[in-house]
Every structure is written in C-alpha cells, then in structure tokens.
Amino acid sequence: MEFSSKLLEDAVYEMSQLPGIGKRTALRLVLHLLKQPEQRTELLSNALSQLRNSVNFCSSCHNISDTELCEICSNSKRDETLVCVVEDIRDVMAIENTSQYNGLYHVLGGKISPMEGVGPQDLNIVSLIKRVKEGTVNELIFALSSTMEGDTTNFYIYRQLEGLAVTTSTIARGISIGDELEYADEVTLGRSILNRVPFESSIKAS
C-alpha cells in the first residue's frame, strides 16, 4: 500500500495494530477522522489519553473502574456471597447484559495457556483464593470460555480451593464448546448462568 504522506502512513500503521483492524480498514478509519471537525478528533484523542493514564482496576474484582472499588462491588444490593469468575472485562459486560445475575465478579485477566506462556502466576488467582478465605463467598461460578484453556484454568482453581468452605459451579453448556463467552447471545448466556451445575459434575462429564 503506497502512501502520499508519512503522517498518514504512520496513523494507518498504528490503527492497524488494533485487533480485527486490517490496513484497508485502518486507512478508511483514518481518512474518516481527517474529514471530521478538529474538535471531534481531539475529543477522541483526549478520551484515549485519559483512559490510558487515569483508569483504575477494582481492588476487589479487577474490573475496570474509575474508583478504587467498581460500581458492581460497591453496590450494596449485589449478593456478595456469589462470585462469578470470568476471563476478562468483556465477559463481565456480556453477563451484565443478561440481567440474570446479581452477584459479584472476579476478573482473572486471561486463562492458563502454556502455548502462549501464560501460567497461573500471570492471572488474578491468588487474590481470588484470598477472597474465598476471607469467608464471605459461599459459591464460585466458573464462567470461562468452553475451551481447553478455559477448562484447564477452571480445574486449576478448583484444586486450589480444596479444603475451603465454598461451593463451585460452572455455567451450563448452553455455550457451545470452543465458543468465546463475549459472542454468546444474552438469552443463552443468561440461561447458562441460571442453570449452572456443580463443577464436580462437569469434571465427571468430560
């Protein structure tokens, strides 16, 4: 792809580093921004800068937040005895959109994947075990994607919980094997949360 401007080329390159954005799409987006009023481009730039420099992660569940505790964790109407374990923030948003869940969350920040060099120490597992040991959590819902990495992560956490007074369950397999949670429709995902099964049963079934 030939560019008449080095500035344009640099902008397209940086835009194409975003997931799912190829160079042609990046070029279309950059040209669109050039056509917008300068103020509109500055608003986008400022929003991204503030996000990068000022965003916090909830000290309890590791969700993105503007404050030390996210709005979900600080909501007294949520059931603090129920914690849904998810891979990342997009999964929190997906489950919240179902309006079927009223507990809290714990964002791991990924899943165990030796092929990608991601081990248990790279995830927010230690803080999850600490939450359980504090005694306020009665049930953990494993809501990771139905992949080998997701199942491996579920099982690792399950083994770390041995001897602790907590029930473990996993979302019903209304989510197809291999599917990413964020792409599931709200009805299917909501039913999977409501019809969750004991984690021990999912081990025996597999």
C-alpha positions, -999 to +999 in steps of 0.1 A: +000+000+000+015+033-012+010+065+009+014+100-003+021+112+033+043+097+060+019+111+086-009+092+070+012+061+068+021+063+105-015+068+116-027+039+095+000+016+109-009+025+145-046+020+138-040-014+121-024-026+154-058-028+169-074-063+169-095-071+139-084-040+120-065-046+087-046-019+068-075-011+045-100-007+074-074+013+092-070+036+062-108+041+060-110+050+097-081+074+095-095+092+064-128+094+082-112+111+112-095+135+088-129+146+075-143+152+109-140+186+127-108+190+145-126+192+178-141+157+172-106+142+167-093+160+198-122+145+219-113+110+207-076+116+214-083+131+249-106+102+258-080+076+249-053+095+268-074+098+299-084+062+297-047+051+295-035+075+322-063+075+347-082+042+345-082+021+376-087-016+382-111-025+410-091-036+441-116-064+448-126-079+414-101-064+390-128-049+367-121-016+351-132+013+373-129+050+378-126+045+416-109+020+439-140-002+441-160-006+409-198+002+408-207-035+410-185-043+441-197-011+459-234-018+452-250-030+485-278-046+466-255-072+450-251-107+465-216-107+479-217-144+487-219-152+450-188-146+428-187-153+390-151-160+378-145-146+343-116-143+319-118-106+312-138-074+314-158-081+282-173-112+299-185-090+328-202-068+303-217-098+285-232-113+317-244-080+330-263-075+297-284-106+305-299-090+337-299-126+351-271-123+376-269-103+408-237-114+424-201-101+422-173-109+398-136-118+397-117-110+365-087-133+361-072-113+333-068-143+310-066-180+312-038-206+316-022-212+283+013-228+283+014-224+245+012-186+250+034-186+280+006-177+304+008-195+338-013-193+370+011-167+383+002-144+355-035-143+364-055-129+393-059-163+410-041-155+443-065-127+451-094-149+442-083-176+467-078-148+493-114-136+488-127-171+494-105-175+525-120-143+539-152-163+544-178-140+526-180-161+494-204-191+495-203-200+458-179-195+429-194-198+394-168-207+368-178-187+336-147-191+314-150-200+278-156-236+269-121-242+256-092-264+267-075-234+282-107-224+300-113-259+314-076-261+325-080-228+344-112-239+360-096-271+372-065-254+385-086-230+406-108-259+418-077-277+431-065-246+449-099-244+467-097-279+481-104-278+519-121-244+517-158-240+526-171-228+492-194-244+465-181-244+430-204-245+399-199-239+362-223-223+337-244-248+318-231-258+285-257-238+266-225-221+254-211-242+226-177-260+231-150-237+219-171-206+218-159-173+234-183-160+261-185-125+248-200-137+215-229-156+231-263-141+228-278-127+260-307-153+263-283-183+260-258-167+284-285-158+309-299-193+309-264-207+313-259-187+345-293-196+359-289-233+350-253-237+363-242-271+375-218-282+402-182-281+390-176-316+401-203-328+377-186-310+348-153-328+355-171-362+355-190-354+323-158-346+305 
